[in-house]
Amino acid sequence: MLLPEPADDVAIDRAYAEVDRPPPPGRPWVLVNMVTTSDGGTSIDGRSGPLGGPPDRKVFPTIRAVADVVLAAAGTVRAESYGPPRTPEHLRAQRVARGQAEVPRLAIVTSSLDLDPSLELFPAAETPPLIVTTADAPADRRRALEPVAQLVTAGSGRVELPDALAQIGDTGARVVVAEGGPSLNGQLLAADLVDELCLTVAPLAIGGASARIAHGPDTAPLELSLAHVLEEDGVLFLRYGRR
């Protein structure tokens, strides 16, 4: 079996930033970024943060730095105690050189608007987050969140992601990094909205009933091409593009 020649020095930021991501017609490019164990688990005690360790904490902000908007479901925002997106200084400079804002904007998907407006992610954000919701979301929660966020209405009953992404694109966003959870990823796949997948594989096996990185209705398989494989301390970083 032939093994690839390892690269001694890989510039992590270049490996992710120097990629052509042309927005498809009518919406931004969508990159799904997730971490999983070697046996497919996505969380320990309900959180994904502990899985990738220090290597993932190095790569995670680098992947975020390619985004104009970071998209996450409200359940993930609550479970992972999201704050506003932070970007290291050297990545800020790269973003500005590419014509992006210094930090990406957060967009939260929730049909129920079950979010506390006093969460740190609202007052500490450099740009008010987007909240993607439905036309029939509770009016009292809408009023509570309108002072701290920009609400985007897409669909009724459940968020219609094609419409939501079109409106996010109207804000000037060209690249959206989606961070789950698995239900949101499943909806993106079902609507054929995934252009790229970045997958961190931790050298762990946890068993249990942890969700896969995407779940929901059965969909036609999305064919992907492997673009790169990076490794540090046994943690794999895989980047796939739509074939």
URKA-V358630 format. One record per pair of residues at least 4 apart in sequence whose C-alpha atoms are under 8 Angstrom apart, sorted by the first residue. I is the first residue (numbers start at 1). J is the second residue. D is the distance in Angstrom with one decimal. If there is no record, write none. Layout:
# URKA-V358630
I,J,D
I,J,D
This chain:
# URKA-V358630
10,15,7.4
11,15,6.2
12,16,6.7
12,59,7.1
12,62,7.3
13,17,5.8
13,62,5.7
13,63,8.0
13,91,7.9
14,18,5.2
15,19,7.6
16,62,7.2
16,63,6.4
16,66,7.3
17,63,7.8
17,65,7.9
17,66,5.9
21,29,6.3
21,175,7.3
22,29,6.6
22,174,7.6
23,27,6.3
23,28,4.7
23,29,4.6
23,174,5.8
23,175,7.1
24,28,6.3
24,29,6.2
26,166,5.7
26,169,7.5
27,162,7.7
27,165,5.6
27,166,4.6
27,167,7.9
27,168,7.6
27,169,5.3
27,174,7.7
28,165,6.7
28,166,7.4
28,168,7.6
28,169,5.4
28,173,6.3
28,174,4.5
28,175,5.2
28,176,6.3
29,174,6.1
29,175,4.7
29,176,6.0
29,194,7.8
29,195,6.3
30,175,6.1
30,176,4.9
30,177,6.0
30,178,6.9
30,193,6.7
30,194,5.4
30,195,5.3
30,196,6.5
31,175,7.5
31,176,6.2
31,177,4.7
31,178,6.0
31,194,6.4
31,195,6.0
31,196,4.5
31,197,5.6
31,198,7.1
32,177,5.7
32,178,4.6
32,179,6.1
32,180,7.6
32,185,7.3
32,194,7.0
32,196,6.2
32,197,4.8
32,198,6.1
33,63,7.8
33,177,6.6
33,178,6.1
33,179,5.3
33,180,7.8
33,197,6.0
33,198,4.7
33,199,6.0
34,179,6.1
34,180,7.2
34,198,6.5
34,199,5.2
34,200,6.3
34,213,6.7
35,42,6.3
35,48,7.0
35,51,7.0
35,52,6.8
35,199,5.7
35,200,4.5
35,201,6.0
35,202,7.3
35,213,7.8
36,40,5.5
36,41,5.4
36,42,4.7
36,43,7.6
36,48,8.0
36,51,7.1
36,52,8.0
36,199,7.3
36,200,6.1
36,201,5.1
36,202,6.2
36,212,7.9
36,213,7.1
37,41,5.1
37,42,6.5
37,51,7.0
37,201,5.5
37,202,4.7
37,203,6.3
37,204,5.2
37,205,5.9
37,206,7.3
38,201,5.9
38,202,6.0
38,203,5.7
38,204,5.6
38,205,5.7
39,204,7.4
39,205,5.3
39,206,7.1
39,207,7.1
40,205,8.0
40,211,7.9
40,212,5.9
40,213,7.7
41,205,7.6
41,206,6.7
41,207,7.2
41,209,7.9
41,210,5.1
41,211,6.2
41,212,6.0
41,213,7.8
42,47,7.9
42,48,5.8
42,51,7.9
42,210,6.0
42,211,6.1
42,212,6.2
42,213,6.3
43,47,4.7
43,48,4.2
43,49,7.7
43,50,7.9
43,51,7.1
43,210,6.2
43,211,7.8
44,48,6.3
44,50,7.2
44,51,7.4
44,210,7.8
46,79,6.9
47,79,6.3
47,80,6.1
48,80,7.5
49,53,7.9
49,80,7.1
51,202,6.2
51,204,7.9
52,56,4.8
52,57,7.2
52,200,7.0
52,201,7.4
52,202,5.4
52,235,6.9
53,57,6.4
54,58,6.3
55,59,6.5
55,232,6.2
55,233,7.3
55,235,6.9
56,60,5.7
56,200,7.1
56,235,7.8
57,61,7.1
58,62,7.2
59,63,6.4
60,64,6.3
61,65,5.9
61,86,7.7
61,87,6.7
61,88,7.8
62,66,7.1
62,91,7.5
63,67,7.5
63,177,8.0
64,70,7.1
64,104,7.5
64,177,6.6
65,87,6.7
65,91,6.6
65,92,7.9
65,95,7.2
65,103,7.3
65,104,7.0
66,95,7.6
66,175,7.2
66,177,7.9
67,104,5.9
67,174,7.9
67,175,5.1
67,176,5.3
67,177,5.6
68,100,6.9
68,101,7.4
68,103,7.7
68,104,4.7
68,105,6.3
68,173,5.2
68,174,6.5
68,175,5.4
68,176,6.0
68,177,7.9
69,104,5.1
69,105,4.6
69,106,5.7
69,107,6.5
69,173,6.5
69,175,6.7
69,176,4.9
69,177,6.4
70,85,8.0
70,104,6.5
70,105,6.1
70,106,4.8
70,107,5.9
70,176,5.8
70,177,4.9
70,178,5.9
70,179,7.2
71,106,6.2
71,107,4.8
71,108,5.9
71,109,7.4
71,176,6.6
71,177,6.0
71,178,4.6
71,179,6.2
71,180,7.7
72,76,6.4
72,77,6.6
72,106,7.9
72,107,6.4
72,108,5.1
72,109,6.2
72,178,5.9
72,179,5.3
72,180,5.4
72,181,6.9
72,184,7.6
73,77,6.4
73,108,5.5
73,109,4.6
73,110,6.3
73,180,6.2
73,181,6.2
73,184,6.4
74,78,6.2
74,108,5.7
74,109,5.8
74,110,5.6
74,114,7.5
74,115,7.3
75,79,6.0
75,181,7.4
76,80,5.8
76,180,6.7
76,181,5.6
77,81,5.8
77,82,5.0
77,108,7.6
78,82,6.7
82,121,6.6
83,120,6.0
83,121,4.3
83,124,7.8
83,125,7.9
84,105,8.0
84,106,6.9
84,120,7.6
84,121,4.6
84,122,7.3
84,124,6.5
84,125,5.0
84,126,7.7
85,103,6.7
85,104,6.4
85,105,7.0
85,106,6.8
85,125,7.5
86,103,6.5
87,91,6.3
87,92,6.0
87,102,7.4
87,103,5.7
88,92,6.2
89,93,6.4
90,94,6.6
91,95,6.1
92,96,6.2
92,102,4.9
92,103,6.7
93,97,6.2
93,102,7.3
94,98,6.3
95,99,6.4
95,100,5.1
95,101,6.5
95,102,5.9
95,103,7.8
96,100,5.1
96,101,6.1
96,102,5.9
103,126,7.8
105,127,6.3
105,128,7.6
105,129,6.1
105,130,7.6
106,128,8.0
106,129,5.0
106,130,6.2
107,129,5.6
107,130,4.4
107,131,5.6
107,132,6.8
108,129,7.5
108,130,6.3
108,131,4.8
108,132,5.9
109,131,6.1
109,132,4.7
109,133,6.2
109,159,7.4
110,114,7.2
110,131,7.2
110,132,6.2
110,133,5.2
110,134,7.9
110,159,7.4
111,132,7.7
111,133,4.7
111,134,5.4
111,137,5.9
111,157,7.1
111,158,5.8
111,159,6.2
112,133,7.4
112,137,5.7
112,138,6.7
113,133,7.0
113,137,6.7
113,138,7.2
113,141,6.1
113,142,7.0
114,141,7.5
115,119,8.0
117,122,6.8
117,144,6.8
117,145,5.7
117,148,6.7
118,122,7.0
118,123,7.6
119,123,7.6
120,124,5.8
121,125,5.8
122,128,6.5
122,129,6.8
122,148,5.9
122,149,7.1
123,128,8.0
123,148,7.1
125,129,7.1
128,148,6.4
128,149,5.0
128,150,6.6
129,148,7.8
129,149,5.1
129,150,6.3
130,149,5.8
130,150,4.8
130,151,5.8
130,152,6.8
131,149,6.6
131,150,6.1
131,151,4.8
131,152,5.9
132,151,6.0
132,152,4.7
132,153,6.0
132,154,6.9
132,159,7.3
132,164,6.8
133,137,6.7
133,151,7.1
133,152,6.1
133,153,5.1
133,154,6.1
133,155,7.7
133,158,7.8
133,159,5.9
134,153,5.1
134,154,5.4
134,155,5.2
134,156,4.9
134,157,6.4
134,158,6.2
134,159,5.6
135,153,5.8
135,154,6.9
135,155,6.2
135,156,5.1
135,157,7.7
136,156,5.9
136,157,6.6
137,141,7.8
137,142,7.1
137,157,7.9
138,142,6.3
139,143,6.2
140,144,6.3
141,145,6.2
142,146,6.0
143,147,7.6
145,149,6.1
146,150,6.4
146,151,6.7
152,164,7.2
152,167,7.5
153,159,8.0
153,164,7.4
154,159,5.5
154,160,5.4
154,161,7.3
154,163,5.7
154,164,5.3
155,159,5.1
155,160,5.0
155,163,7.5
156,160,7.8
159,164,7.4
160,164,6.2
161,165,5.9
161,187,7.7
161,188,7.1
161,191,7.6
162,166,6.2
162,191,7.3
162,193,7.5
163,167,6.3
164,168,6.2
165,169,6.0
166,170,6.3
167,171,6.8
168,172,7.3
168,173,6.3
169,173,4.8
169,174,6.4
178,185,7.6
179,185,8.0
180,184,5.4
180,185,5.5
180,213,7.8
181,185,6.4
181,213,7.3
181,214,7.6
182,186,6.0
182,211,6.9
182,212,6.6
182,213,4.9
182,214,4.1
182,215,5.5
183,187,6.3
183,214,6.0
183,215,5.5
183,216,6.1
184,188,6.3
184,214,7.5
185,189,6.2
185,213,7.1
185,214,5.0
185,215,7.2
186,190,6.1
186,214,4.6
186,215,4.7
186,216,5.1
186,217,7.2
187,191,6.2
187,216,6.7
187,217,7.9
188,192,6.2
188,193,5.2
188,194,6.2
189,193,5.9
189,194,6.0
189,219,7.2
189,222,7.8
190,216,7.9
190,217,6.9
190,218,7.4
190,219,5.5
190,220,7.9
194,242,7.6
195,241,6.2
195,242,5.3
196,239,7.4
196,240,5.7
196,241,4.4
196,242,5.9
197,239,5.9
197,240,5.1
197,241,6.4
198,237,7.2
198,238,5.7
198,239,4.5
198,240,6.3
199,237,5.9
199,238,5.1
199,239,6.4
200,235,7.0
200,236,5.7
200,237,4.6
200,238,6.3
201,235,5.8
201,236,5.0
201,237,6.5
201,238,7.8
202,234,7.2
202,235,4.9
202,236,6.7
203,234,6.0
203,235,6.0
211,215,7.4
222,242,7.3
223,242,6.2
223,243,5.5
224,240,5.8
224,241,5.4
224,242,4.6
224,243,4.7
225,240,5.3
225,241,5.3
225,242,6.2
225,243,5.3
226,238,7.4
226,239,6.1
226,240,4.5
226,241,6.6
227,238,7.7
227,239,5.4
227,240,5.3
227,241,6.6
228,237,7.9
228,238,5.9
228,239,5.4
228,240,7.3
229,236,6.8
229,237,5.6
229,238,4.8
229,239,6.7
230,236,5.7
230,237,4.9
230,238,6.6
231,235,5.5
231,236,4.6
231,237,6.1
232,236,6.8
